[in-house]
Amino acid sequence: MAIDPHSALEGRGLTLGYTQGGRRKEILQDLHFQLLTGEFTCLLGPNGVGKSSLVKSILGELLPWKGDMLLHGKALQSLDIQERAKRIAVVLAQSVYPGYMTVGQLVALGRTPYLSWGGKLQEEDRKKVHQAMEDTRISHLKDERLNELSDGQRQKAMIARALAQDGAVLVLDEPTAHLDLVNRLEIMYLLREITRTLWRRPIDFGS
């Protein structure tokens, strides 16, 4: 089957659920979806319908009972942890902010999957970190401590860290939770702008 170069993530006939007390609890059944490069997709719905289960499945934390989760035509289960980290970046709803870490240091953590055992950033890594801060408009905060930032600024720093991973898919779990209305709007506009400017072209993972 030919791979659609514009397809970033695809679910085919997914059935997801949990096993609790020896009993299987099905959450989602026969789910089909496709996320395309350059699209900003929001998942909406009331509590308990399976949003978190789907996110966990995308991140590889919850294996489907049936069906396939494909990342550019390749089954997620076939990718090791490092390869998955290179291709999927995530910003969780509840983030940990080490108070004395600077914005620049946090964003640089996004390059971890690409580093050798020594953990030293190379020139290409530094370029990615710089570009991620430029794209989120926080370059002027590079040397600021995370505990000195506003909630909105910290969330931008977390998004920049994810962008520095340079993946094909960026997953955000409630990215505007705990933010006031102004910051919620600013973050959503920022994400839409990032989608339009950074993911317009098809992703080529090679062989």
C-alpha positions in Angstrom: 0.0 0.0 0.0 1.4 3.4 -1.0 2.0 5.8 1.9 0.3 9.2 1.8 3.2 11.7 2.3 0.7 14.1 3.9 -0.5 11.6 6.4 1.2 12.0 9.8 -0.8 9.8 12.0 -3.6 7.2 11.3 -5.8 4.9 13.3 -7.4 2.0 11.6 -10.2 0.0 13.3 -8.9 0.8 16.8 -10.4 -0.7 19.8 -9.0 0.6 23.1 -9.7 -0.3 26.7 -8.4 -1.3 30.1 -8.3 -4.4 32.2 -9.5 -3.8 35.8 -9.9 -6.5 38.4 -9.6 -9.1 35.7 -12.4 -7.6 33.7 -12.0 -5.9 30.3 -13.5 -2.4 30.0 -13.8 -1.2 26.4 -13.5 2.5 25.9 -13.4 3.0 22.1 -14.4 0.6 19.4 -13.7 0.5 15.7 -12.2 4.0 15.5 -10.9 5.3 12.3 -9.0 8.6 11.9 -6.3 10.3 10.0 -4.2 13.4 10.9 -2.5 15.2 8.1 0.7 17.2 8.0 -0.1 20.9 8.4 -3.4 20.5 10.2 -4.3 21.7 13.7 -6.8 19.2 15.1 -8.7 19.6 18.4 -10.3 16.6 20.1 -13.5 17.6 22.0 -15.9 15.7 24.1 -17.3 15.2 27.6 -15.4 13.3 30.3 -15.3 9.5 29.9 -15.6 9.2 26.2 -12.0 8.1 25.6 -10.0 11.3 24.8 -7.3 10.5 27.3 -7.2 6.8 26.2 -6.7 7.9 22.6 -3.9 10.2 23.6 -2.2 7.4 25.6 -2.5 5.1 22.6 -0.8 7.7 20.3 2.0 8.1 22.9 2.4 4.3 23.0 1.3 4.0 26.6 -1.9 2.1 25.8 -1.7 -0.7 23.2 -4.8 -1.2 21.1 -6.8 -4.4 21.6 -7.6 -4.4 17.9 -6.6 -2.3 14.9 -3.4 -0.4 14.1 -1.9 3.0 15.0 0.3 4.1 12.1 2.9 6.9 12.1 3.6 7.7 8.5 2.6 4.2 7.5 4.6 2.5 10.2 3.0 0.7 13.2 3.8 2.6 16.4 4.6 -0.7 18.2 7.4 -1.3 15.7 9.2 1.8 16.8 11.6 1.8 19.8 11.3 4.5 22.5 14.0 6.7 21.0 12.6 6.6 17.5 9.1 7.4 18.8 10.5 10.3 20.9 12.0 11.7 17.7 8.7 11.6 15.8 6.1 12.5 18.5 6.4 15.4 20.9 4.0 16.0 23.8 3.0 18.7 26.1 1.1 17.3 29.1 -1.7 19.1 31.0 0.3 18.9 34.2 3.9 19.9 33.6 6.8 19.9 36.1 8.7 23.2 36.2 12.1 22.9 37.9 12.3 26.3 39.4 16.0 27.0 38.9 16.1 25.7 35.3 16.3 28.4 32.7 14.0 28.6 29.7 16.9 27.8 27.4 17.8 24.7 29.4 14.2 23.5 29.3 13.9 23.9 25.6 17.2 22.2 25.1 15.7 19.1 26.7 13.7 18.6 23.6 16.9 17.5 21.8 17.5 14.6 24.2 16.5 11.9 21.8 19.2 13.0 19.4 22.1 13.3 21.8 24.9 10.9 22.3 25.7 9.3 25.7 27.7 12.5 26.6 24.6 14.6 26.3 26.3 17.5 24.6 24.4 19.7 22.2 25.9 19.9 18.7 25.5 22.9 16.3 22.4 21.5 14.7 20.8 21.0 18.2 21.5 24.5 19.2 19.9 25.8 15.9 16.8 23.7 16.6 16.6 25.1 20.2 17.0 28.7 19.0 14.4 28.3 16.2 11.9 26.8 18.7 12.2 29.8 20.9 11.9 32.1 18.0 8.8 30.3 16.8 7.2 30.7 20.2 8.4 34.2 20.6 10.3 33.6 23.9 13.9 34.2 22.8 14.1 37.2 25.1 13.3 34.8 28.0 16.2 32.4 27.3 18.1 33.1 30.5 15.0 33.6 32.8 14.3 31.1 35.5 11.1 29.1 35.1 9.8 30.0 38.5 10.0 33.7 37.5 7.7 33.4 34.5 3.9 33.8 34.2 1.8 30.7 33.5 1.4 31.7 29.9 5.2 32.2 29.4 5.9 28.8 31.0 3.4 27.1 28.7 5.1 28.7 25.7 8.4 27.3 27.0 6.9 23.8 27.2 5.6 24.1 23.6 9.1 25.3 22.5 10.7 22.3 24.2 8.3 20.1 22.2 9.1 21.9 18.9 12.8 21.4 19.5 12.2 17.7 19.2 11.5 18.3 15.6 8.8 15.6 15.3 6.1 14.9 12.8 3.3 15.0 15.4 2.8 17.4 18.4 0.3 16.2 21.0 -1.0 18.7 23.5 -3.1 17.5 26.4 -5.3 20.4 27.5 -2.7 23.0 26.5 -4.7 26.0 28.0 -5.7 24.4 31.3 -5.1 26.7 34.3 -4.6 29.7 32.0 -6.7 32.8 32.1 -8.8 33.8 29.1 -6.2 36.1 27.5 -3.5 33.5 27.7 -5.8 30.8 26.4 -6.5 32.8 23.3 -2.8 33.7 22.8 -1.7 30.0 23.1 -4.4 28.8 20.7 -3.5 31.5 18.1 0.2 30.6 18.6 -0.5 26.9 17.9 -2.5 27.7 14.8 0.3 29.9 13.5 2.9 27.2 14.2 0.8 24.6 12.4 0.5 26.8 9.3 4.1 27.8 9.1 6.1 24.7 10.3 4.1 21.8 9.0 3.1 22.8 5.6 5.3 20.3 3.7 5.0 16.5 3.7 7.2 14.7 6.2 9.8 12.3 4.8 11.0 9.8 7.3 13.1 7.8 4.8 13.2 4.1 4.9 
